[in-house]
Amino acid sequence: MAKNIGYLIILLYLLCGCSGRISQDSVTVTLPDVLTETKDDKGVHEDADNNHDVVTTVPSNSSPVIDDVPKTLQDFYLSQLHVRELTGNNDGKDVEKYLKSVGFGKGYAWCAAFVHWCLEQAKIKNTVTAWSPTAENRKHLVFQSRKFLEEPQPGDVVTFYYTNLGRIGHTGFYNKRISDVTYESVEGNTDGGKGSREGNGVYKKFRPYNSTHSISRWDKQ
């Protein structure tokens, strides 16, 4: 019995001794930072902080590619909003390109020529000339005599009647509905004020339906 007790005392001593050594000589394990290393010859690399999303930015010395090439009729006429006459006499590079599209040179009123040029760029067949009454397509009217025949769409052609002329005297493009009484247009040979038919550039205008002679559509053939 005494012998067994002696063995137990020795065993407890050994256990206590081992426990003491482990607590004093703690083992520190450092795991390799595998997430920041190139894993093989193929150059596979992972972000060490994989809790964050990867954000791709354009380098500061490069220019982002913007697809701003006009594709639709609306794209074409909106792309011309920067146009202004050179000297205020129906001239300038852009104004003259509109007039050239209808067989005229600088110096002529160009609201209808602007409409023709945009339709032509969008490959829409039309018979619009430099004379504004030709901008109305009587074969496809969507608004006339203050009545809607169809809902106007961007690219439809608007015309305005002048009693002092006894005819249509100005034209442009319908761009979008603003309310039941007004819409936004884009017109050439106008201004940023009251909407002169002898202005100096291409502008957006707010027009009342009630003062519009007609809105018509040149269908793409």
C-alpha positions as CSV (number, residue, x, y, z in Angstrom):
1,M,0.0,0.0,0.0
2,A,2.8,2.4,1.0
3,K,4.5,1.5,-2.2
4,N,1.5,2.4,-4.3
5,I,1.2,5.7,-2.4
6,G,4.8,6.4,-3.2
7,Y,4.2,5.8,-6.9
8,L,1.2,8.2,-6.8
9,I,3.3,10.9,-5.2
10,I,6.0,10.6,-7.8
11,L,3.4,10.6,-10.7
12,L,1.7,13.8,-9.3
13,Y,5.1,15.4,-9.0
14,L,6.0,14.7,-12.6
15,L,2.6,15.9,-13.8
16,C,2.9,19.2,-11.9
17,G,6.4,19.7,-13.2
18,C,5.4,19.2,-16.8
19,S,2.5,21.6,-16.4
20,G,4.8,24.2,-15.0
21,R,7.3,23.9,-17.9
22,I,4.5,24.2,-20.5
23,S,3.1,27.4,-18.9
24,Q,6.6,28.9,-18.7
25,D,7.8,27.9,-22.2
26,S,4.6,28.8,-24.2
27,V,4.8,27.9,-27.8
28,T,4.1,30.8,-30.3
29,V,3.0,29.6,-33.7
30,T,3.3,32.1,-36.6
31,L,1.3,31.1,-39.7
32,P,2.9,31.9,-43.1
33,D,1.2,34.9,-44.7
34,V,0.2,32.9,-47.8
35,L,-2.4,35.5,-48.9
36,T,0.2,38.0,-49.8
37,E,2.6,35.6,-51.6
38,T,2.7,34.7,-55.2
39,K,1.5,31.1,-55.2
40,D,3.1,29.8,-58.3
41,D,5.0,30.7,-61.4
42,K,1.7,31.8,-63.1
43,G,1.7,34.9,-60.9
44,V,-1.5,34.2,-58.9
45,H,-1.8,36.8,-56.2
46,E,-4.5,37.4,-53.7
47,D,-5.3,40.4,-51.5
48,A,-4.3,39.9,-47.9
49,D,-7.3,41.9,-46.8
50,N,-10.0,39.8,-48.6
51,N,-12.8,41.5,-46.6
52,H,-12.6,44.6,-48.9
53,D,-14.0,44.9,-52.4
54,V,-11.6,45.4,-55.2
55,V,-12.0,48.8,-56.8
56,T,-10.7,49.4,-60.3
57,T,-9.8,52.9,-61.1
58,V,-8.7,54.6,-64.4
59,P,-5.0,55.6,-64.1
60,S,-4.6,59.4,-63.7
61,N,-2.6,59.6,-66.9
62,S,-5.2,57.9,-69.1
63,S,-8.5,59.1,-70.5
64,P,-11.7,57.1,-70.0
65,V,-13.3,55.9,-73.2
66,I,-16.8,57.6,-73.6
67,D,-19.1,56.4,-76.4
68,D,-20.6,59.7,-77.4
69,V,-20.9,59.0,-81.1
70,P,-24.4,60.0,-82.3
71,K,-26.6,57.0,-83.2
72,T,-30.2,58.2,-83.3
73,L,-31.8,61.3,-84.7
74,Q,-32.1,62.7,-81.1
75,D,-28.4,62.1,-80.6
76,F,-27.6,64.1,-83.7
77,Y,-29.6,67.2,-83.0
78,L,-28.6,67.2,-79.3
79,S,-25.0,67.0,-80.3
80,Q,-25.4,70.3,-82.2
81,L,-26.4,72.4,-79.1
82,H,-23.0,74.1,-79.1
83,V,-23.4,75.6,-82.5
84,R,-23.3,79.4,-82.8
85,E,-23.0,81.6,-85.9
86,L,-19.6,83.1,-86.5
87,T,-20.6,86.7,-87.0
88,G,-24.3,86.7,-86.6
89,N,-24.9,86.6,-90.3
90,N,-26.0,83.0,-90.9
91,D,-22.4,81.9,-91.2
92,G,-19.8,79.7,-89.5
93,K,-18.5,76.2,-90.2
94,D,-21.4,74.3,-88.7
95,V,-24.1,76.7,-90.0
96,E,-22.6,76.4,-93.5
97,K,-22.6,72.6,-93.3
98,Y,-26.3,72.7,-92.7
99,L,-26.9,75.0,-95.6
100,K,-24.6,73.0,-97.8
101,S,-26.8,69.9,-97.2
102,V,-29.7,71.7,-99.0
103,G,-27.6,73.3,-101.7
104,F,-27.1,76.8,-100.2
105,G,-24.1,78.8,-99.1
106,K,-23.7,81.0,-96.0
107,G,-26.0,84.0,-95.5
108,Y,-29.4,82.2,-95.7
109,A,-31.9,81.4,-92.9
110,W,-31.0,77.9,-91.8
111,C,-33.6,76.4,-89.4
112,A,-35.0,74.1,-92.0
113,A,-31.4,73.3,-93.3
114,F,-30.6,72.2,-89.7
115,V,-33.6,69.9,-89.6
116,H,-32.6,68.4,-93.0
117,W,-29.0,67.9,-92.0
118,C,-29.9,66.0,-88.8
119,L,-32.5,63.8,-90.6
120,E,-29.9,63.1,-93.3
121,Q,-27.2,62.1,-90.7
122,A,-29.7,59.7,-89.1
123,K,-30.3,58.3,-92.6
124,I,-34.0,59.2,-92.5
125,K,-35.4,60.0,-96.0
126,N,-37.0,63.4,-96.2
127,T,-37.9,66.2,-98.7
128,V,-37.0,69.1,-96.4
129,T,-35.2,72.0,-98.2
130,A,-34.0,75.4,-97.0
131,W,-37.6,76.6,-97.1
132,S,-39.3,76.0,-93.7
133,P,-42.8,75.0,-94.9
134,T,-41.1,71.8,-96.4
135,A,-40.2,70.6,-92.9
136,E,-43.8,69.6,-92.3
137,N,-44.5,66.0,-93.4
138,R,-48.2,66.1,-94.2
139,K,-48.2,62.3,-94.8
140,H,-47.6,61.7,-91.1
141,L,-48.9,64.4,-88.8
142,V,-49.0,63.7,-85.1
143,F,-50.3,67.1,-84.0
144,Q,-52.2,69.8,-85.9
145,S,-54.8,72.5,-85.2
146,R,-54.3,72.0,-81.4
147,K,-55.2,68.4,-81.6
148,F,-53.1,65.3,-80.9
149,L,-53.3,62.6,-83.5
150,E,-50.5,60.6,-81.9
151,E,-48.2,61.1,-78.9
152,P,-45.2,63.1,-80.2
153,Q,-41.8,61.5,-80.0
154,P,-38.3,62.8,-79.8
155,G,-37.2,63.6,-83.3
156,D,-40.6,64.7,-84.6
157,V,-40.5,68.0,-86.5
158,V,-42.3,71.0,-85.2
159,T,-43.4,74.0,-87.3
160,F,-44.6,77.5,-86.4
161,Y,-47.0,79.6,-88.5
162,Y,-46.4,83.4,-88.8
163,T,-49.4,85.5,-89.8
164,N,-47.3,88.3,-91.1
165,L,-45.7,85.8,-93.6
166,G,-48.9,83.9,-94.2
167,R,-47.0,80.6,-93.9
168,I,-44.8,78.4,-91.8
169,G,-41.8,80.5,-90.9
170,H,-39.8,78.4,-88.5
171,T,-39.1,74.8,-87.6
172,G,-37.2,72.5,-85.2
173,F,-37.3,69.2,-83.4
174,Y,-39.7,68.0,-80.7
175,N,-37.5,66.7,-77.9
176,K,-39.8,65.8,-74.9
177,R,-43.1,66.6,-73.2
178,I,-42.8,68.9,-70.2
179,S,-46.5,69.1,-69.3
180,D,-49.9,69.0,-70.9
181,V,-49.4,72.5,-72.2
182,T,-45.6,72.7,-73.0
183,Y,-42.8,70.7,-74.5
184,E,-39.1,71.0,-75.0
185,S,-37.8,71.6,-78.5
186,V,-34.3,71.9,-80.1
187,E,-34.2,74.5,-82.9
188,G,-31.6,76.0,-85.2
189,N,-31.4,79.7,-86.2
190,T,-33.0,80.8,-82.9
191,D,-31.8,82.3,-79.7
192,G,-31.8,81.9,-75.9
193,G,-34.5,84.4,-75.4
194,K,-38.0,84.5,-76.8
195,G,-37.2,82.1,-79.7
196,S,-36.5,84.3,-82.6
197,R,-36.6,82.8,-86.1
198,E,-33.5,84.7,-86.9
199,G,-31.3,83.8,-84.0
200,N,-27.6,82.9,-83.8
201,G,-27.5,79.3,-82.9
202,V,-29.0,75.9,-81.9
203,Y,-30.9,76.1,-78.6
204,K,-33.3,74.2,-76.4
205,K,-36.7,76.0,-76.1
206,F,-39.9,75.6,-74.1
207,R,-42.8,75.8,-76.5
208,P,-46.6,75.8,-75.8
209,Y,-48.6,73.2,-77.8
210,N,-51.2,75.8,-78.6
211,S,-48.8,78.1,-80.4
212,T,-47.4,75.2,-82.5
213,H,-48.7,74.9,-86.0
214,S,-47.9,71.2,-86.5
215,I,-45.8,68.3,-85.3
216,S,-45.0,65.6,-87.9
217,R,-42.8,62.6,-88.3
218,W,-40.4,61.6,-91.0
219,D,-40.4,57.9,-90.8
220,K,-37.1,56.0,-91.2
221,Q,-37.3,54.2,-94.5
